[in-house]
Amino acid sequence: MAGPAVAVDTGDYLLIQDGLQMQHIRLVEVRDDTLVHLQDGLWMNVDLRRCIAVLDTTKKPPLASTGLLVLADGQRFPGAPIPESGEDEDVLSWNHRWLGRLDVSLDDVRSVHFRPGARIPSDGSGDVVILGNGDRLDGLIVSLNDPLVIEQDLDGQRELVEVPRANVAAVRLVSVAKTPSGRRVWMDDGTVLDVSSIQVGDDGFVRLRSKWHSAADKPVVLRLADLDSILLDAERLLPLAAITPSRVQGPATRYLVPDPLVLEPDASLQVSPIEIRGPLVARYTLPDRCRRFAAEAYIPIGAQTWADFELIIRSDDEEVFRARINADNPYVAINVPLSGTEMTIELTEGANGPIRDRLILDFPMLLLGDE
């Protein structure tokens, strides 16, 4: 098919289409209704309605070098708070390198890292403030301005405690999780942004608009080389890493049964590889409208000498996939239909016993949709 001249080398991407079909492509252009890629010297036009996501598989999550604001819907903004005085205590003003000033309601905030790489505990029923010296304050965050204000129960009395923001490493707020919709991009600098429009040009640049822009603003122009991925339809893709197994079981002879391990929690598209150590059965409760599961499964190189097991996947009690995986067959592609409310992933004990029976699920994804 004829298409535009390729002005730059846009790099290899993984195109995820209807049915979770995955194809490595040379991305050229994304228009409002068409994706263009180069294949065997020909330009191929794909209806954008058939496309779910585009992912650069060579990129890794960036190392934290700035502060980070994370919203309840999963958007992420590297940057730093803007010093303010006397402004709305229910709003956090944040500076992002290429979006500029963002005024965010506290109700929309999941967490803030004021210091790069600060760790936030996931336990606790209320808001959490982590100080620079490692101390922890629990309560209800009233304001993220300077000073930060948290309401605490001190000896049975509710008191407001002020903390200079320079002394705060990170905070976590109890917020209602929000499901993304529409289109979302992941960038090299760690930005995760919902966009109202996005175009990839054959000149090697990305032009996008978001809710943070007014109608009079010009689109943000970024290099395609800075783009990690585009989620074109958030309502059809659910990463398996976003679901916690409802139950993990092992044989009675196994003293400790480790849960499946999410290896890259901040992976682009949230499609993190998952490591499973057998023998075990991991059970996942599926959301409504879950229609298909796909992944690339392989034995890590260091385990291929001894690993030998069967991988079995079931939809409720119906077996939908089975493969023997060992040194002679270390890789299998999975793409199976699901029709029940539970998916189980089982690793059986193979010929060499449970010695180094390790499996990596790469790009593990669930397809959502109507019949």
C-alpha positions in Angstrom: 0.0 0.0 0.0 1.2 3.5 -0.7 2.0 5.8 2.2 4.0 8.7 3.3 7.7 8.9 2.9 9.6 7.9 6.0 11.5 10.9 7.2 13.2 9.2 10.1 13.8 5.8 11.6 11.0 5.4 14.1 12.1 2.2 15.7 10.5 -1.2 16.4 7.2 -1.3 18.3 4.8 -4.1 19.4 1.4 -3.6 17.9 -1.5 -5.1 20.0 -4.6 -5.6 18.0 -8.1 -7.1 18.4 -7.9 -10.6 19.9 -4.6 -9.6 21.6 -2.7 -10.5 18.4 0.8 -9.1 18.8 3.0 -8.1 15.9 6.4 -6.3 15.8 6.2 -3.4 13.5 8.2 -0.4 12.2 5.9 2.4 13.3 5.6 5.3 10.8 2.5 7.3 11.6 -0.6 7.4 13.8 -3.5 9.5 12.4 -7.0 10.0 13.9 -8.3 6.9 12.2 -5.3 5.0 10.8 -2.0 3.5 12.0 0.8 3.2 9.3 3.7 0.9 9.6 6.4 -0.4 7.3 6.5 -4.1 6.5 8.8 -5.8 3.9 9.3 -2.4 2.2 5.6 -1.7 2.0 3.5 0.8 3.9 0.6 -0.9 5.7 -2.5 1.0 6.8 -4.4 -0.5 9.8 -7.8 0.8 11.0 -7.1 2.4 14.4 -10.4 0.8 15.7 -8.6 -2.6 15.5 -5.6 -1.3 17.5 -5.5 -1.6 21.3 -1.9 -0.4 22.0 1.5 0.3 20.6 4.5 -0.5 22.8 8.3 0.0 22.5 9.6 -3.3 24.0 13.2 -2.0 24.4 12.3 0.6 27.0 12.6 0.0 30.8 10.9 2.1 33.5 13.1 5.2 34.2 15.1 5.6 37.4 13.6 8.2 39.7 15.5 11.5 39.5 12.8 14.0 40.4 9.7 14.0 42.6 6.6 12.2 41.3 2.9 12.9 41.5 0.6 9.8 41.0 -3.2 10.3 40.5 -6.0 7.9 41.5 -6.5 7.0 37.9 -2.9 6.0 37.4 -1.6 9.1 35.6 2.0 10.0 36.7 3.8 13.3 36.6 7.5 13.7 37.4 8.3 17.1 38.7 8.2 19.1 41.9 5.6 21.0 44.0 5.2 24.7 43.3 5.8 26.9 46.3 2.5 28.7 47.2 1.1 30.8 50.0 -2.5 31.2 51.0 -3.9 29.1 48.1 -6.6 26.5 48.3 -5.6 23.8 50.8 -7.6 21.2 48.8 -5.4 21.6 45.8 -1.8 20.6 45.1 0.1 22.8 42.6 2.7 20.8 40.7 5.3 21.7 38.1 5.8 19.3 35.2 8.7 19.8 32.8 6.7 20.1 29.6 3.1 20.4 30.8 3.9 23.3 33.1 1.7 24.0 36.1 -0.9 21.4 37.1 -3.5 22.2 39.8 -4.7 18.9 41.2 -7.5 18.3 43.7 -6.5 16.2 46.8 -9.4 13.8 46.0 -7.5 12.9 42.8 -4.1 12.3 44.4 -2.9 8.7 45.2 0.6 9.5 46.2 3.4 12.1 46.1 7.1 11.5 46.2 8.7 14.7 47.2 12.1 13.0 47.2 13.2 10.8 44.3 12.8 7.1 45.1 11.1 7.5 48.5 9.3 4.4 49.5 5.6 4.5 50.6 4.2 1.6 52.7 0.9 0.1 51.3 -0.5 -0.8 54.7 -2.8 1.4 56.8 -6.4 2.4 56.5 -5.7 6.2 56.4 -3.4 8.6 54.8 0.3 8.2 55.4 3.2 10.7 55.6 6.7 9.5 55.5 9.3 11.9 56.8 12.9 12.2 55.6 14.2 10.5 58.7 12.0 7.5 58.1 9.3 8.3 60.7 5.7 7.8 59.8 2.6 9.8 60.5 -0.9 8.3 60.0 -4.1 10.2 59.8 -6.0 12.4 57.4 -4.1 14.8 55.2 -5.8 18.1 55.1 -3.3 20.0 52.9 -0.3 19.3 50.8 0.8 22.9 50.8 3.8 24.1 52.8 3.5 23.3 55.7 1.8 20.0 55.1 -1.2 19.5 57.4 -2.3 16.1 58.7 -5.1 15.5 61.2 -4.1 12.9 63.8 -5.7 11.1 66.8 -3.4 12.0 69.7 -4.4 10.5 73.0 -8.0 10.4 71.9 -8.1 14.0 70.7 -8.1 15.0 67.0 -5.3 17.5 66.4 -3.9 19.2 63.3 -0.2 18.6 62.9 1.9 20.9 60.6 5.0 19.5 59.0 7.4 21.6 56.9 7.3 20.1 53.4 11.1 20.1 53.3 10.9 17.4 56.0 8.5 15.1 54.0 9.8 12.4 51.8 6.5 11.0 50.5 2.8 10.7 51.2 0.1 8.3 50.3 -3.6 9.3 50.4 -6.7 7.1 50.5 -8.3 7.8 47.2 -11.0 6.1 45.2 -9.4 4.3 42.3 -10.5 5.5 38.9 -10.6 3.5 35.8 -8.9 5.2 32.8 -10.8 5.6 29.6 -9.8 6.9 26.1 -6.2 7.1 25.2 -3.1 7.2 27.4 0.6 7.6 26.7 3.8 6.5 28.6 6.9 8.6 28.1 10.6 8.1 28.6 10.7 10.5 31.5 8.1 8.5 33.5 5.1 10.6 32.5 1.8 8.7 32.1 -0.8 11.0 30.6 -4.4 10.7 29.4 -4.7 12.5 26.0 -7.7 13.8 24.1 -5.8 13.5 20.9 -2.5 12.1 19.7 -0.8 12.0 16.3 2.5 10.4 15.4 3.9 12.1 12.3 6.3 10.6 9.7 8.7 13.4 10.7 9.5 11.5 13.9 7.5 13.8 16.3 4.4 13.2 18.5 1.7 15.9 18.9 -0.7 15.5 21.7 -3.4 17.3 23.7 -4.7 16.5 27.2 -7.3 17.7 29.7 -4.6 20.0 31.1 -4.7 22.0 27.9 -7.2 24.7 26.9 -8.7 24.8 23.4 -6.4 27.7 22.7 -3.2 25.9 23.6 -1.0 24.5 20.9 -0.4 20.8 21.0 2.6 19.5 22.9 5.3 18.4 20.4 7.7 15.6 21.6 10.1 13.3 19.9 8.8 9.8 19.0 12.1 8.5 20.5 10.7 9.7 23.9 7.5 7.7 23.5 7.3 4.4 25.3 3.8 3.4 24.4 0.3 4.4 23.5 -2.8 2.8 25.0 -5.4 3.4 22.3 -8.3 1.8 24.1 -8.1 1.6 27.9 -11.5 -0.2 28.0 -10.3 -3.3 26.2 -6.9 -4.0 27.8 -6.3 -5.2 31.4 -2.7 -6.2 32.4 -2.6 -9.4 34.4 -0.2 -7.6 36.8 -3.0 -5.3 37.8 -4.9 -8.3 39.4 -3.8 -9.9 42.7 -4.3 -13.7 42.7 -7.3 -14.6 44.8 -5.5 -17.8 45.9 -2.1 -19.5 45.4 -1.8 -23.2 46.2 1.0 -25.7 46.1 1.5 -29.4 46.9 1.4 -30.4 50.6 5.1 -31.2 50.4 6.0 -27.6 49.5 6.7 -25.7 52.7 6.5 -22.2 51.1 4.5 -21.3 48.0 5.6 -17.9 46.7 3.0 -15.7 45.0 3.5 -14.8 41.4 6.0 -11.9 41.3 5.4 -8.7 39.4 8.9 -7.9 38.1 8.3 -4.3 36.8 5.4 -2.6 38.6 6.0 0.6 36.7 6.2 -1.0 33.3 4.8 0.7 30.3 1.1 0.0 29.8 1.4 -1.7 33.3 2.1 -4.9 31.3 4.8 -6.1 33.7 6.5 -9.5 33.3 5.4 -11.9 36.0 7.6 -14.7 37.4 6.0 -17.9 38.6 7.9 -20.5 40.6 6.3 -24.0 40.5 4.8 -26.3 41.3 1.7 -24.2 42.1 -1.7 -23.2 41.1 -2.5 -19.4 41.0 -6.2 -18.4 40.8 -7.3 -15.1 39.4 -10.8 -13.7 39.8 -11.7 -12.2 36.4 -13.6 -8.9 35.9 -16.8 -8.8 33.9 -16.5 -9.0 30.1 -13.1 -10.8 30.2 -12.8 -12.6 26.9 -9.2 -13.6 26.3 -5.7 -14.1 27.8 -2.4 -13.7 26.0 1.2 -13.8 27.0 4.6 -15.0 25.9 5.9 -17.7 28.3 9.5 -18.8 28.7 12.0 -20.3 31.0 14.8 -17.8 32.1 18.1 -18.8 30.7 19.6 -19.6 34.2 16.8 -22.2 34.8 16.7 -24.0 31.5 19.1 -26.8 32.5 16.8 -28.2 35.1 13.3 -26.7 34.6 10.8 -29.2 33.3 7.0 -28.8 33.9 3.6 -28.5 32.3 1.9 -25.2 32.0 -1.9 -25.5 32.3 -4.4 -22.7 32.0 -8.1 -23.1 32.8 -11.1 -20.9 32.4 -13.2 -21.9 35.5 -12.7 -25.7 35.3 -12.3 -25.9 31.6 -8.7 -26.5 30.3 -7.9 -24.0 27.5 -4.1 -24.4 27.2 -1.5 -27.1 28.0 2.2 -27.2 27.0 5.3 -29.1 28.2 8.1 -26.5 28.9 11.7 -27.6 29.3 15.2 -27.0 27.8 14.0 -28.5 24.4 10.9 -26.3 24.4 11.7 -23.2 26.5 9.2 -20.8 24.9 5.5 -20.9 24.1 3.0 -18.3 22.9 -0.4 -18.2 24.7 -3.6 -16.7 23.3 -6.7 -18.4 24.6 -10.4 -17.6 25.0 -11.9 -17.1 28.5 -15.6 -17.6 29.4 -15.7 -17.9 33.1 -15.2 -15.9 36.2 -11.9 -17.4 37.2 -8.6 -18.2 35.4 -6.1 -20.6 36.9 -2.5 -20.9 35.9 -0.8 -24.2 37.0 2.8 -25.3 36.9 3.0 -29.0 37.5 6.0 -30.9 38.9 8.1 -32.3 36.0 10.7 -34.9 35.4 13.4 -33.3 37.5 11.2 -32.5 40.5 10.6 -28.9 41.5 14.3 -27.9 40.8 14.3 -24.4 39.3 10.9 -24.7 37.8 10.6 -21.0 36.9 8.4 -19.4 34.3 8.3 -15.8 33.0 5.0 -14.5 31.6 6.0 -11.7 29.2 3.3 -9.2 28.1 0.5 -11.0 30.1 -2.8 -9.3 29.1 -6.5 -9.8 29.4 -8.9 -8.7 26.7 -12.1 -7.0 27.8 -15.2 -6.6 25.6 -18.7 -7.7 24.8 -19.7 -10.9 23.1 
